[in-house]
């Protein structure tokens, strides 16, 4: 008699691995869970090829690999894929790719002829490399979830930002209004406004050409003599945000606050934000910000950690408990 239960999956303990792109965040998640970070080596050969070696077995274990894919994007992405394959080949029972910031999020549709959907390619690569599940924060577009065939937890860090504003800034603000940086973010912007119990205004902008530059045009809503909270999912070069800040200021806004999840700040993004007439930036550590960039923004930036959010979701995923409960869903 053979009693084989193919659908019964039994996972061992949690094993946490952190990529070189997310060392500090991995340690914070490990501290939250009261677990050690498992050891592995990542060696870069002179020809730029990467080599990964685990320092202990993960056979039969429930493995979580935490690696962001912000700058250097291609190195971080390849390291993620190679480490996933290494874990798969060592017979891990289940592998979850925890990617706080997922690269290529803007390449999510064919919005013109003869272009790729790179976001879909990245999802395929993560699956092929060996991930059974994935976790990510605030992807640039909702449909990115549909590019994965494996189950995932697509989380938002917005409630951390909203909580901070409500507890620390709200009382001192004068007639505050939320401003969505463009119409693409309007729906999420409305959620911010509802949770902070504030009215909302929108900026309509039109992109011209394929470069990252966009032209801000019109403000829909009232900001005169009001404190303004400009919300977005990520800030890259800071161009759109700079236009938004200058636009609301020209319309008579009082203090301006920036609230966003992913601090990419490529090129001279940090200097650009530092030069703007803003009171404060509230963001998260989903993508590490170099000390040099932090210096530019000293005294103006508050970085909230997503470690407890990701740590709690890892714990619940391991125990097979609802993640929606955390957000009263």
Residue frames as qw, qx, qy, qz and C-alpha x, y, z in Angstrom:
[[0.000, 0.886, 0.463, 0.000, 0.00, 0.00, 0.00],
 [0.424, 0.158, 0.000, 0.892, 1.38, 3.38, -0.99],
 [0.122, -0.866, -0.439, 0.207, 0.14, 6.40, 0.91],
 [0.430, 0.050, 0.152, 0.888, 1.41, 9.32, -1.10],
 [0.044, 0.866, 0.422, -0.266, -0.03, 12.76, -0.45],
 [0.524, 0.328, 0.232, 0.751, 1.21, 14.92, -3.30],
 [0.052, -0.787, -0.228, -0.571, -0.81, 17.90, -2.14],
 [0.638, -0.751, -0.133, 0.109, 0.49, 17.83, 1.43],
 [0.500, 0.619, -0.276, 0.540, 3.42, 20.21, 1.70],
 [0.677, -0.689, -0.151, 0.208, 5.40, 20.23, 4.90],
 [0.382, 0.768, -0.244, 0.453, 7.97, 22.98, 5.25],
 [0.666, -0.192, -0.445, 0.567, 10.78, 23.07, 7.75],
 [0.292, -0.697, -0.270, 0.597, 11.84, 26.20, 9.59],
 [0.316, 0.946, 0.069, -0.025, 12.19, 29.71, 8.17],
 [0.682, -0.165, 0.186, 0.688, 15.55, 30.39, 6.54],
 [0.165, 0.955, 0.118, -0.215, 16.26, 34.04, 5.78],
 [0.667, 0.035, 0.264, 0.696, 18.76, 35.12, 3.14],
 [0.087, 0.908, 0.122, -0.391, 19.61, 38.69, 2.23],
 [0.706, 0.534, 0.157, 0.438, 21.08, 39.89, -1.05],
 [0.507, -0.111, -0.090, 0.850, 23.87, 42.46, -1.16],
 [0.012, -0.475, -0.296, -0.828, 21.30, 45.10, -2.21],
 [0.547, -0.610, -0.214, -0.532, 19.33, 44.82, 1.04],
 [0.532, 0.089, -0.707, 0.456, 21.73, 43.98, 3.87],
 [0.084, -0.133, 0.465, -0.871, 20.41, 46.46, 6.44],
 [0.666, -0.096, -0.097, -0.733, 16.76, 45.71, 5.73],
 [0.766, 0.008, -0.639, -0.071, 17.40, 41.95, 5.92],
 [0.333, 0.085, -0.699, 0.627, 19.00, 42.37, 9.35],
 [0.337, -0.100, 0.277, -0.894, 16.01, 44.41, 10.57],
 [0.783, -0.050, -0.340, -0.518, 13.58, 41.73, 9.32],
 [0.656, 0.059, -0.716, 0.231, 15.69, 39.05, 11.03],
 [0.056, 0.113, -0.579, 0.805, 15.60, 41.06, 14.28],
 [0.579, -0.106, 0.009, -0.808, 11.82, 41.39, 14.01],
 [0.866, -0.012, -0.403, -0.295, 11.46, 37.62, 13.56],
 [0.602, -0.619, 0.482, -0.150, 14.12, 36.78, 16.16],
 [0.954, 0.175, 0.201, 0.134, 16.00, 34.68, 13.59],
 [0.429, -0.517, 0.419, 0.612, 19.56, 34.69, 12.27],
 [0.568, 0.689, -0.226, -0.390, 20.36, 35.64, 8.68],
 [0.939, 0.012, 0.300, 0.165, 21.57, 32.49, 6.90],
 [0.267, -0.671, 0.448, 0.527, 25.06, 32.71, 5.47],
 [0.796, 0.444, 0.349, 0.216, 25.93, 32.69, 1.80],
 [0.379, -0.458, 0.309, 0.742, 28.75, 34.09, -0.31],
 [0.574, 0.782, 0.240, -0.020, 28.34, 36.22, -3.40],
 [0.525, -0.413, 0.376, 0.643, 31.58, 36.49, -5.36],
 [0.530, 0.820, 0.048, -0.209, 32.03, 38.74, -8.38],
 [0.804, -0.012, 0.314, 0.506, 34.72, 37.49, -10.72],
 [0.224, -0.434, 0.244, 0.838, 36.95, 39.91, -12.67],
 [0.022, 0.164, 0.697, 0.698, 34.73, 39.29, -15.74],
 [0.388, -0.108, 0.112, -0.908, 31.71, 40.58, -13.72],
 [0.649, -0.187, -0.674, -0.301, 30.14, 37.10, -13.52],
 [0.483, -0.505, 0.400, -0.593, 28.55, 36.35, -10.15],
 [0.562, 0.041, -0.825, 0.055, 28.98, 33.16, -8.14],
 [0.568, -0.499, 0.187, -0.627, 26.80, 32.22, -5.16],
 [0.532, 0.057, -0.831, 0.155, 27.52, 29.58, -2.52],
 [0.654, -0.625, -0.126, -0.407, 25.32, 28.72, 0.47],
 [0.043, 0.547, -0.727, 0.414, 27.15, 28.16, 3.77],
 [0.350, -0.041, 0.851, -0.388, 24.60, 25.60, 5.00],
 [0.005, 0.238, 0.902, 0.360, 21.91, 23.27, 3.66],
 [0.407, 0.072, 0.145, -0.899, 18.37, 24.50, 3.00],
 [0.297, -0.084, -0.897, -0.318, 16.94, 21.08, 2.11],
 [0.322, -0.506, -0.800, -0.003, 13.28, 20.91, 3.10],
 [0.208, -0.404, -0.388, 0.802, 13.25, 24.45, 4.51],
 [0.184, 0.870, 0.454, 0.051, 10.91, 27.42, 4.00],
 [0.546, -0.140, 0.100, 0.820, 13.30, 29.94, 2.46],
 [0.145, 0.946, 0.272, -0.098, 12.86, 33.70, 2.10],
 [0.603, 0.052, 0.168, 0.778, 15.35, 35.58, -0.08],
 [0.000, 0.918, 0.257, -0.303, 15.23, 39.34, 0.47],
 [0.483, -0.112, 0.355, 0.793, 16.74, 41.35, -2.35],
 [0.289, 0.795, 0.216, -0.487, 15.71, 44.69, -3.80],
 [0.669, 0.312, 0.443, 0.508, 16.27, 45.44, -7.48],
 [0.082, 0.987, 0.020, -0.134, 17.06, 49.14, -7.24],
 [0.459, 0.792, -0.375, 0.146, 20.48, 50.48, -8.33],
 [0.132, 0.398, -0.680, -0.601, 22.71, 48.77, -9.46],
 [0.780, 0.148, 0.110, -0.599, 19.64, 47.24, -11.13],
 [0.813, 0.339, -0.430, -0.199, 21.16, 44.55, -13.34],
 [0.264, 0.353, -0.817, 0.373, 23.64, 43.34, -10.76],
 [0.408, -0.106, 0.609, -0.672, 20.93, 43.14, -8.11],
 [0.822, 0.211, -0.026, -0.529, 18.52, 41.39, -10.47],
 [0.692, 0.365, -0.623, -0.021, 21.09, 38.81, -11.62],
 [0.046, 0.303, -0.805, 0.508, 22.14, 38.19, -8.04],
 [0.643, -0.006, 0.375, -0.668, 18.48, 37.60, -7.11],
 [0.854, 0.293, -0.233, -0.360, 18.04, 35.11, -9.98],
 [0.526, 0.403, -0.727, 0.180, 21.29, 33.24, -9.36],
 [0.169, -0.245, 0.742, -0.600, 20.60, 32.97, -5.61],
 [0.774, 0.075, 0.181, -0.602, 17.06, 31.69, -6.30],
 [0.819, 0.329, -0.441, -0.163, 18.50, 28.98, -8.55],
 [0.241, 0.402, -0.787, 0.402, 21.12, 28.08, -5.94],
 [0.456, -0.131, 0.586, -0.657, 18.37, 27.62, -3.32],
 [0.852, 0.217, -0.065, -0.472, 16.27, 25.56, -5.75],
 [0.696, 0.395, -0.598, 0.031, 19.20, 23.26, -6.58],
 [0.083, 0.291, -0.800, 0.518, 19.82, 22.72, -2.86],
 [0.375, -0.334, -0.851, -0.150, 16.27, 21.30, -2.52],
 [0.171, 0.015, 0.414, -0.894, 14.58, 24.04, -0.49],
 [0.194, 0.430, 0.873, -0.120, 10.94, 23.01, 0.15],
 [0.193, 0.869, 0.443, 0.106, 9.56, 26.44, -0.71],
 [0.452, -0.086, 0.050, 0.886, 11.31, 29.60, -1.91],
 [0.087, 0.905, 0.410, -0.070, 9.81, 33.07, -1.61],
 [0.458, 0.276, 0.074, 0.842, 11.47, 35.98, -3.42],
 [0.192, -0.837, -0.383, 0.340, 10.98, 39.04, -1.22],
 [0.444, 0.279, 0.243, 0.816, 11.61, 41.98, -3.55],
 [0.084, -0.637, -0.427, 0.636, 10.77, 45.24, -1.73],
 [0.292, 0.710, -0.123, -0.628, 11.30, 47.26, -4.92],
 [0.746, 0.247, 0.586, 0.198, 10.69, 45.51, -8.24],
 [0.142, -0.440, 0.390, 0.796, 12.64, 46.93, -11.19],
 [0.004, -0.065, -0.723, -0.687, 11.21, 47.62, -14.67],
 [0.157, 0.502, 0.743, -0.414, 7.81, 48.45, -13.16],
 [0.263, 0.607, 0.004, -0.750, 7.30, 51.24, -15.68],
 [0.269, 0.286, -0.736, -0.551, 7.68, 48.89, -18.65],
 [0.375, 0.111, 0.825, -0.408, 4.29, 47.27, -17.98],
 [0.597, 0.590, 0.489, -0.235, 2.43, 47.60, -21.30],
 [0.443, 0.179, 0.498, 0.723, 2.87, 48.09, -25.02],
 [0.099, 0.793, 0.348, -0.490, 1.87, 51.73, -25.16],
 [0.321, 0.749, -0.327, -0.479, 3.51, 52.22, -28.56],
 [0.934, 0.327, -0.124, -0.079, 4.55, 49.92, -31.42],
 [0.749, 0.415, -0.395, 0.333, 7.73, 47.80, -31.30],
 [0.133, -0.633, 0.535, -0.543, 8.41, 47.97, -27.53],
 [0.447, -0.012, -0.880, 0.160, 8.88, 45.24, -24.89],
 [0.636, -0.645, -0.089, -0.414, 6.89, 44.50, -21.72],
 [0.396, 0.451, -0.692, 0.400, 10.02, 44.10, -19.60],
 [0.472, -0.358, 0.489, -0.641, 8.07, 43.88, -16.35],
 [0.944, 0.057, 0.009, -0.326, 6.54, 40.62, -17.61],
 [0.715, 0.446, -0.498, 0.207, 10.01, 39.33, -18.53],
 [0.021, -0.493, 0.648, -0.581, 11.29, 40.04, -15.00],
 [0.752, -0.187, 0.333, -0.537, 8.33, 38.11, -13.52],
 [0.936, 0.255, -0.211, -0.117, 9.05, 35.16, -15.84],
 [0.479, 0.524, -0.601, 0.366, 12.74, 35.16, -14.89],
 [0.338, -0.435, 0.587, -0.594, 11.96, 35.13, -11.15],
 [0.901, -0.018, 0.185, -0.392, 9.70, 32.10, -11.68],
 [0.856, 0.403, -0.320, 0.048, 12.11, 30.23, -13.96],
 [0.203, 0.601, -0.635, 0.441, 14.99, 30.85, -11.52],
 [0.437, -0.072, -0.867, 0.228, 13.12, 28.91, -8.85],
 [0.227, -0.089, 0.429, -0.870, 10.76, 31.11, -6.81],
 [0.087, -0.393, -0.915, -0.038, 7.57, 29.38, -5.62],
 [0.114, -0.869, -0.471, 0.098, 6.12, 32.62, -4.28],
 [0.385, 0.338, -0.039, 0.858, 6.98, 36.33, -4.32],
 [0.239, -0.801, -0.428, 0.343, 6.43, 39.38, -2.15],
 [0.381, 0.270, 0.126, 0.875, 6.76, 42.98, -3.23],
 [0.089, -0.618, -0.431, 0.651, 5.75, 46.48, -2.18],
 [0.245, 0.798, 0.145, -0.531, 3.78, 49.05, -4.16],
 [0.542, 0.125, 0.586, 0.589, 4.49, 47.99, -7.75],
 [0.001, 0.212, -0.187, -0.959, 4.23, 50.86, -10.23],
 [0.543, 0.023, -0.354, -0.761, 1.16, 49.33, -11.90],
 [0.713, -0.142, 0.486, -0.485, -1.47, 46.93, -10.58],
 [0.900, 0.324, -0.128, -0.262, -1.39, 44.63, -13.60],
 [0.226, 0.599, -0.757, 0.131, 2.18, 43.54, -12.74],
 [0.571, -0.201, 0.695, -0.388, 0.55, 41.04, -10.35],
 [0.860, 0.355, 0.201, -0.308, -0.95, 39.35, -13.41],
 [0.488, 0.678, -0.545, -0.070, 2.48, 38.80, -14.95],
 [0.123, -0.383, 0.880, -0.251, 3.29, 36.21, -12.28],
 [0.714, -0.120, -0.579, -0.375, 1.82, 32.70, -12.41],
 [0.489, -0.110, -0.742, 0.446, 3.07, 31.92, -8.91],
 [0.356, -0.825, -0.435, -0.054, 1.16, 33.18, -5.85],
 [0.420, 0.263, -0.237, 0.835, 2.37, 36.38, -4.25],
 [0.257, -0.760, -0.462, 0.378, 1.76, 38.97, -1.59],
 [0.299, 0.498, 0.164, 0.797, 1.56, 42.40, -3.21],
 [0.391, -0.626, -0.494, 0.459, 1.72, 44.75, -0.26],
 [0.169, 0.811, 0.095, 0.552, 1.53, 48.48, 0.23],
 [0.492, -0.155, -0.435, 0.738, 3.62, 50.55, 2.62],
 [0.066, -0.570, -0.217, -0.790, 1.16, 53.44, 2.31],
 [0.602, -0.698, -0.351, -0.167, -0.40, 52.76, 5.72],
 [0.682, -0.293, -0.204, 0.638, 3.04, 53.29, 7.38],
 [0.252, 0.222, 0.125, 0.934, 3.31, 56.68, 5.69],
 [0.342, -0.615, -0.391, -0.593, -0.30, 57.61, 6.46],
 [0.695, -0.574, -0.394, 0.177, 0.10, 56.61, 10.12],
 [0.548, -0.133, -0.120, 0.817, 3.20, 58.77, 10.41],
 [0.008, 0.376, 0.222, 0.899, 1.46, 61.82, 8.91],
 [0.515, -0.625, -0.441, -0.388, -1.66, 61.32, 11.07],
 [0.726, -0.536, -0.326, 0.281, 0.33, 60.94, 14.30],
 [0.597, -0.305, -0.022, 0.741, 3.18, 63.39, 13.80],
 [0.209, 0.045, 0.284, 0.935, 2.20, 66.11, 11.33],
 [0.065, -0.598, -0.713, -0.360, -1.56, 66.35, 11.07],
 [0.293, -0.778, -0.464, 0.305, -2.23, 68.61, 14.05],
 [0.296, -0.570, 0.091, 0.761, 0.26, 71.28, 13.05],
 [0.269, 0.187, 0.631, 0.704, -0.95, 71.45, 9.45],
 [0.259, 0.422, 0.207, -0.844, -3.13, 74.21, 8.12],
 [0.691, 0.487, 0.106, -0.524, -6.06, 73.13, 5.92],
 [0.304, -0.389, 0.789, 0.366, -4.05, 70.23, 4.45],
 [0.788, 0.462, 0.011, -0.407, -4.74, 68.84, 0.98],
 [0.695, -0.157, 0.634, 0.300, -3.33, 65.74, -0.74],
 [0.452, 0.706, -0.265, -0.477, -2.00, 66.29, -4.27],
 [0.884, 0.099, 0.430, 0.155, -1.60, 63.32, -6.63],
 [0.294, -0.539, 0.433, 0.660, 1.51, 63.88, -8.73],
 [0.209, 0.166, -0.627, -0.732, -0.29, 62.72, -11.91],
 [0.737, -0.006, -0.043, -0.675, -3.60, 61.25, -13.02],
 [0.687, 0.165, -0.706, -0.046, -2.09, 57.75, -13.17],
 [0.294, 0.020, -0.773, 0.562, -1.68, 57.87, -9.40],
 [0.370, -0.337, -0.035, -0.865, -5.12, 59.44, -8.83],
 [0.786, -0.325, -0.438, -0.290, -6.82, 56.29, -7.51],
 [0.699, -0.157, -0.497, 0.489, -4.08, 55.53, -4.99],
 [0.128, 0.246, -0.193, 0.941, -3.89, 59.24, -4.17],
 [0.545, -0.437, -0.227, -0.679, -7.58, 59.17, -3.33],
 [0.811, -0.314, -0.485, 0.094, -6.91, 56.32, -0.87],
 [0.458, 0.040, -0.372, 0.807, -4.23, 58.43, 0.85],
 [0.173, -0.331, -0.007, -0.928, -6.63, 61.36, 1.06],
 [0.706, -0.418, -0.386, -0.422, -9.45, 59.20, 2.46],
 [0.786, -0.259, -0.465, 0.315, -7.21, 57.61, 5.12],
 [0.367, -0.039, -0.279, 0.887, -5.85, 61.01, 6.16],
 [0.011, 0.772, 0.601, -0.207, -9.32, 62.57, 5.97],
 [0.126, -0.532, 0.166, 0.821, -8.19, 65.32, 3.61],
 [0.640, 0.687, 0.139, -0.314, -9.46, 66.66, 0.27],
 [0.700, -0.080, 0.505, 0.499, -7.52, 65.81, -2.89],
 [0.359, 0.814, -0.147, -0.432, -6.19, 67.74, -5.88],
 [0.864, 0.150, 0.396, 0.271, -4.59, 66.33, -9.05],
 [0.029, -0.668, 0.416, 0.617, -1.85, 67.38, -11.39],
 [0.832, 0.478, 0.279, -0.025, -2.43, 66.64, -15.04],
 [0.175, -0.684, 0.526, 0.475, 0.79, 66.22, -16.97],
 [0.858, 0.492, 0.044, -0.141, 1.56, 65.12, -20.47],
 [0.661, -0.372, 0.489, 0.430, 4.63, 63.14, -21.36],
 [0.555, 0.781, -0.157, -0.238, 6.45, 64.08, -24.54],
 [0.470, 0.591, -0.655, 0.033, 8.79, 61.54, -26.09],
 [0.889, -0.132, -0.439, 0.011, 10.36, 58.46, -24.49],
 [0.357, 0.329, -0.571, 0.662, 12.77, 60.03, -22.03],
 [0.346, -0.405, -0.745, 0.403, 12.00, 60.31, -18.34],
 [0.004, -0.105, -0.140, 0.984, 11.04, 63.97, -18.65],
 [0.017, 0.631, 0.764, 0.133, 7.39, 64.90, -18.38],
 [0.033, 0.294, 0.039, 0.954, 5.67, 68.23, -18.62],
 [0.051, -0.490, -0.738, 0.462, 3.36, 69.22, -15.77],
 [0.030, 0.428, 0.443, 0.787, 0.48, 71.27, -16.98],
 [0.393, -0.532, -0.181, -0.728, -2.64, 71.82, -14.93],
 [0.017, 0.017, -0.814, 0.581, -3.65, 71.64, -11.29],
 [0.474, -0.425, -0.562, -0.527, -7.18, 70.34, -10.72],
 [0.614, -0.570, -0.512, 0.191, -8.27, 71.43, -7.23],
 [0.129, -0.931, 0.039, -0.340, -7.50, 74.07, -4.60],
 [0.775, -0.102, -0.346, 0.518, -4.16, 74.53, -2.79],
 [0.128, 0.657, -0.094, 0.737, -4.10, 78.26, -2.04],
 [0.305, -0.587, 0.403, -0.633, -3.13, 79.02, 1.59],
 [0.940, -0.242, 0.053, -0.234, -3.11, 75.31, 2.38],
 [0.337, -0.536, 0.766, 0.110, -0.40, 72.84, 3.41],
 [0.786, 0.397, -0.293, -0.372, 0.13, 70.33, 0.62],
 [0.623, -0.324, 0.710, 0.053, 1.08, 66.64, 0.80],
 [0.578, 0.522, -0.462, -0.424, 2.30, 65.46, -2.62],
 [0.758, -0.195, 0.610, -0.122, 1.97, 61.66, -2.92],
 [0.621, 0.527, -0.500, -0.295, 3.53, 59.20, -5.38],
 [0.988, -0.151, -0.019, -0.004, 4.71, 55.58, -5.43],
 [0.798, -0.167, 0.101, 0.570, 8.35, 56.26, -6.31],
 [0.118, 0.963, -0.119, -0.209, 10.66, 59.18, -6.95],
 [0.881, 0.196, 0.150, 0.402, 13.38, 58.54, -9.50],
 [0.488, 0.307, 0.012, 0.817, 15.14, 61.61, -10.93],
 [0.157, -0.534, -0.450, 0.698, 12.79, 63.93, -9.06],
 [0.074, 0.094, 0.414, 0.902, 11.72, 65.73, -12.24],
 [0.304, -0.547, -0.645, -0.438, 7.97, 65.19, -11.88],
 [0.480, -0.627, -0.493, 0.365, 8.10, 65.99, -8.16],
 [0.309, -0.247, 0.008, 0.918, 10.04, 69.20, -8.80],
 [0.108, -0.285, -0.490, -0.817, 7.42, 70.29, -11.34],
 [0.436, -0.601, -0.656, -0.137, 4.64, 69.39, -8.90],
 [0.454, -0.517, -0.356, 0.633, 6.25, 71.35, -6.04],
 [0.169, -0.115, 0.171, 0.964, 6.83, 74.40, -8.21],
 [0.208, -0.408, -0.620, -0.637, 3.29, 74.21, -9.59],
 [0.445, -0.671, -0.591, 0.051, 1.54, 74.05, -6.18],
 [0.405, -0.422, -0.182, 0.791, 3.83, 76.80, -4.87],
 [0.061, 0.079, 0.346, 0.933, 2.92, 79.02, -7.84],
 [0.367, -0.516, -0.600, -0.489, -0.75, 78.41, -6.96],
 [0.307, -0.641, 0.183, -0.679, -0.23, 79.74, -3.43],
 [0.848, -0.282, -0.447, 0.046, 0.45, 76.57, -1.40],
 [0.413, -0.839, 0.306, -0.177, 1.92, 77.00, 2.09],
 [0.345, -0.533, 0.771, 0.047, 4.24, 74.19, 3.36],
 [0.798, 0.322, -0.381, -0.337, 4.84, 71.28, 1.00],
 [0.587, -0.383, 0.705, -0.105, 5.45, 67.72, 2.19],
 [0.563, 0.363, -0.646, -0.367, 6.47, 64.80, -0.05],
 [0.689, -0.201, 0.625, -0.307, 5.18, 61.30, 0.74],
 [0.744, 0.417, -0.425, -0.304, 6.28, 58.30, -1.35],
 [0.955, -0.254, 0.146, -0.049, 7.27, 54.65, -0.89],
 [0.885, 0.082, 0.151, 0.432, 10.34, 54.02, -3.06],
 [0.103, -0.922, 0.201, 0.314, 13.29, 56.41, -2.85],
 [0.872, 0.311, 0.181, 0.333, 15.19, 55.66, -6.06],
 [0.130, -0.945, 0.134, 0.270, 16.78, 59.10, -6.55],
 [0.806, 0.143, 0.294, 0.493, 18.95, 58.22, -9.53],
 [0.418, 0.603, 0.086, 0.674, 21.29, 60.71, -11.23],
 [0.165, 0.193, -0.364, 0.896, 21.10, 63.99, -9.28],
 [0.436, -0.569, -0.596, -0.361, 17.66, 63.25, -7.80],
 [0.554, -0.530, -0.465, 0.443, 18.80, 63.81, -4.19],
 [0.273, -0.152, -0.006, 0.950, 20.31, 67.23, -4.98],
 [0.161, -0.364, -0.493, -0.774, 17.18, 68.16, -6.90],
 [0.504, -0.634, -0.578, -0.097, 14.90, 67.33, -3.95],
 [0.523, -0.409, -0.315, 0.678, 17.25, 69.12, -1.55],
 [0.172, 0.011, 0.148, 0.974, 16.96, 72.32, -3.60],
 [0.222, -0.535, -0.623, -0.526, 13.14, 72.33, -3.57],
 [0.222, -0.354, 0.306, -0.855, 11.08, 74.56, -1.24],
 [0.719, -0.309, -0.566, -0.259, 9.73, 71.61, 0.77],
 [0.492, -0.667, 0.329, -0.453, 9.27, 71.16, 4.51],
 [0.509, -0.365, 0.767, -0.140, 9.71, 67.39, 4.83],
 [0.599, 0.251, -0.662, -0.373, 10.01, 64.09, 2.91],
 [0.665, -0.242, 0.613, -0.351, 8.45, 60.94, 4.36],
 [0.680, 0.398, -0.539, -0.297, 9.51, 57.71, 2.67],
 [0.931, -0.292, 0.192, -0.109, 10.60, 54.10, 3.36],
 [0.247, -0.628, 0.703, 0.222, 13.73, 51.92, 3.17],
 [0.890, 0.304, 0.311, -0.137, 12.37, 49.66, 0.37],
 [0.740, 0.535, -0.079, 0.401, 15.39, 50.76, -1.67],
 [0.633, -0.496, -0.145, 0.577, 18.56, 51.68, 0.25],
 [0.209, 0.961, 0.026, 0.180, 19.58, 55.35, 0.09],
 [0.719, 0.207, -0.283, 0.600, 23.34, 55.95, 0.10],
 [0.448, -0.600, -0.303, 0.590, 24.86, 58.01, 2.91],
 [0.255, -0.051, 0.257, 0.931, 25.93, 60.60, 0.35],
 [0.179, -0.466, -0.562, -0.659, 22.33, 61.06, -0.84],
 [0.468, -0.673, -0.557, 0.132, 21.04, 61.09, 2.75],
 [0.418, -0.333, -0.141, 0.833, 23.48, 63.92, 3.54],
 [0.027, 0.252, 0.379, 0.890, 21.91, 66.11, 0.83],
 [0.442, -0.525, -0.495, -0.533, 18.51, 65.62, 2.44],
 [0.411, -0.145, -0.687, 0.581, 19.62, 65.81, 6.08],
 [0.063, 0.243, 0.422, -0.871, 17.01, 67.30, 8.36],
 [0.482, 0.204, -0.196, -0.829, 14.41, 67.11, 5.58],
 [0.646, 0.097, -0.667, -0.359, 13.92, 63.35, 5.24],
 [0.603, -0.282, 0.605, -0.437, 12.23, 60.75, 7.47],
 [0.493, 0.239, -0.783, -0.295, 12.82, 57.13, 6.42],
 [0.757, -0.230, 0.370, -0.487, 10.35, 54.62, 7.88],
 [0.055, -0.326, 0.931, 0.153, 11.35, 50.96, 7.83],
 [0.770, 0.058, -0.303, -0.558, 9.25, 48.34, 6.04],
 [0.219, 0.302, -0.910, 0.179, 11.00, 45.60, 8.08],
 [0.343, 0.051, 0.757, -0.554, 8.16, 44.93, 10.53],
 [0.699, 0.374, 0.010, -0.609, 5.62, 44.85, 7.66],
 [0.630, 0.416, -0.625, -0.196, 7.67, 42.34, 5.63],
 [0.043, 0.271, -0.891, 0.362, 8.66, 40.41, 8.77],
 [0.531, 0.109, 0.560, -0.626, 5.03, 39.98, 9.84],
 [0.767, 0.400, -0.166, -0.473, 3.98, 38.85, 6.34],
 [0.417, 0.414, -0.809, 0.023, 6.86, 36.33, 6.22],
 [0.198, -0.128, 0.831, -0.503, 5.75, 34.98, 9.62],
 [0.663, 0.256, 0.345, -0.613, 2.12, 34.69, 8.51],
 [0.679, 0.461, -0.455, -0.347, 3.04, 33.11, 5.17],
 [0.226, 0.342, -0.895, 0.177, 5.15, 30.52, 7.01],
 [0.256, 0.049, 0.806, -0.531, 2.37, 29.73, 9.47],
 [0.033, -0.335, -0.834, -0.437, -0.30, 29.67, 6.76],
 [0.024, -0.636, -0.570, 0.519, -2.25, 32.55, 8.32],
 [0.319, 0.831, 0.407, 0.206, -4.13, 35.38, 6.60],
 [0.422, 0.000, 0.009, 0.907, -2.14, 38.44, 5.55],
 [0.113, -0.586, -0.412, -0.689, -5.32, 40.43, 4.83],
 [0.551, -0.680, -0.468, 0.124, -6.14, 40.39, 8.56],
 [0.510, -0.234, -0.127, 0.818, -3.19, 42.74, 9.16],
 [0.007, 0.046, 0.208, 0.977, -4.99, 45.40, 7.14],
 [0.412, 0.295, 0.566, -0.650, -8.50, 44.52, 8.40],
 [0.463, 0.299, -0.490, -0.676, -9.31, 43.00, 5.02]]
